[in-house]
């Protein structure tokens, strides 16, 4: 009878101990699952590359804004005045770069990117970048190659046409455009325009006020 009592006492202690352990474990799990996730998203170094064309440069590079764009994209054209306004207002306060992301379904988007890159080889990136948007309604959504028109843009800008034609047909230049596109895919770009602020992708088509609010916040950090 004494052995039976001790056995019952031992079993009771084991059960009580198990209940206490289970309570502690469940309590700790509850605290972990309810803990907030804090801290900013980590910038991806590949968003702004050493060969990215810059429209503005800040000496400290504290705030980096990158746009993946398609010169034949109507939404990019709608964003263009906003981006130009941001560029003017934050000219020496942020580093603003643009990268090519020609949508395959746009007949002349990749050609346009190659034309702009060819102009960049003669230090006329900004001028050709602007010309593409200023004339998009003239050539966009065409099912035919717009190379003759684009060559006229190069002539208007006073480019060395022999060098321009050579660059335009250079496979290495096409690879430069493809590099931006492929890395955009890796970064999660699915359409244009897509903006990254300090490596974090922004919501699609932000207004001027929304974009500058985010920039001001980043500058204040």
N, C-alpha and C positions, 0 to 999 in steps of 0.2 A: 504494500500500500504506500510506503514511503517513497519507493522508486517511482511509482506512478505519479505522485504529487510533484516530485522534482522534474519529471519529464514534462508535465503540464506547464510548470513554471518556466522551464527552458524554452518551450515552444512559444509561450506568451511573450517572452522577452525578444525572441527572434522576430516575431510578427510586429511588435512595437518598433523595433529597430528598422525594419524594412519600410514601415509606414513613414517614419521620420525621414529616411533617405529619399524616398520617393517624393515627399513633399518638397524637400530642398531642391531636388533635381528639376521638378516641374516649375518651381518658383524661378529658378535661374533661367530656364528656357523661356519663360514668359518675359523676363526682363530683356533678354537678347532679341527676341522677335519684335519687341516694341521699341527698341532703341532706334533713334533717327539716323539716317544716313547723312553725314555731313561732309563738307569739303567740296571745292570746285572740281569740275571735270578736268582731267589732265590733258594738256594740249598735245596733239600728235605732231611730232616734228616734221612729218611729211606733208603737212598742209601748206606750209610756206617753205619752198625749196630754194636753193641757192640760185637757180636759174629762173625763178618766178619773176615776171615783169611787175615792177613796182610803179604805182601811180603816185604814191607819196611815201615819205620815209621819215620816221622818228629816230632821233639819235639813240634813244634808250631801248627802242623796240619793245616797250612795255605792253603796248596794245597792238595786236596784229589782226587785221581784217583781210580775209581772202574770199574772193568771189570766183566760183566756177561758172563759166558763161558760154553761151552759144550765140554767135552774132546773127543767126537767122531766127532766133527765138523771140517771139513777140513779148513774152513776159520779161525777158532780159531788156528789151527796148523800153518797156514800161518802167523798169527799175533804173535804167540808165540816168535819167535826170536826178534821181535820188542819190545815186552813187557819185555823180559829178558834184552835187551839192555837198555831200559828206567829204569828198576829196578836197574841195576848196576850203571848207570850214576847219578841217582837221589836218591840213597839209603837213605841218611839221610836228604834229602831236601823235599821230598814229602811222603805222606802216601798213599800207593798203596795196595788196597784190591781186592780180587777176590770173586765172588759169583757164586753159581751153577745155571745154567739154562739149564738142560738137555732137548733137543728137543724130544718130544714124539715119533717121527718117527724113531729115532735112537735106535736100539735094546738094546745096552749096555751103553748108555749115562748115564742113571740114576744109573745103577749098578756101573759104573765108579766113579760117584760122591759119592756114598755111600762108595766105597772102599777108596777114598781119604779122606773122612770124618772119616772113621774108623782109617786110618793111623794118622790123625790129633790127635785123642784121645791118641796116643802114641808119640806125638811130632814129627811126620814124615810127616807133611803136605807138605812142600816144596819138599821133596824127592819124594813123590808119585805123586804130581802135575807134576813134571818134567818127571817122568817115564811114565806117561800116554801119554804125548805128544811125547816123544822120541820113543814110541812103537806104536803110533796110526796106522801107516800104516800096522802093523802086525795084529791088531785085529779090526780096524774100519770097518764099513759097513758090519759086519758079521751078519747073521741072527740067529746065535746061541749064547747062553750065554757064555761069556768069563770069568766066575767066576773062573774056574781052573787056567787060566793064571794069572788073577789078584791076586789070592792067592799066586802064585809063586813070584809075585812082592813083596808081603808082607813078604814072607820068605826071599827073597834076602835082604830086608831092615832090617832083624833081628827083626821083630815084634814078640810079644807074640801072637802066632797063636790062642791059646784058647781065649784070650781076643779079638783078631781081629774078629774071627768068631762070637763071642757073640755080638760085636758091630755091625757087618754087618747085623745081623738078628734082631737088636733092632728096633722096630717101632718108637721109639723116634728119632733115628738117621735118619730114612727115612723122618720123619716130619721136621727135620732140613734142609734137602735138599729141600723138598717141600716148606718150608717157603721162601727160596731164590727165587725159581721159581715163586711162587704166588706174592711175592712183586715185582718181576721183571715185571710181567704182569701189576700190578697196576702202575708201573712207565713208562709203555709204551714200554717195551722191546718186540720186535717182532721176534728177531732172534739173532744169535750169530756170532761173538763177538759184544757186545754192551758196549760202554765206557761212563762213566760219569766223568766229571771234575768239581769238586766243585758243584755237583748236577745238572749240565747241560749236557744233552745227546749230544755226539759228532757225527759228520757225520760218516757213516759206513766206516770201513776199512781205517783209516787214515794212511798215510805213516809215517815213523819215523820222517821226517822233519816236517810234519804237526802237529804231536802229540807233539813233543818237542817245537815247536813254541808256541803252546797254553799253554804248561806248563810254559815256560819262561815268557809268558805274565802274567799268573796267579801269578807267584812268584814275579813279579815286581810290583804288585798292592799294 
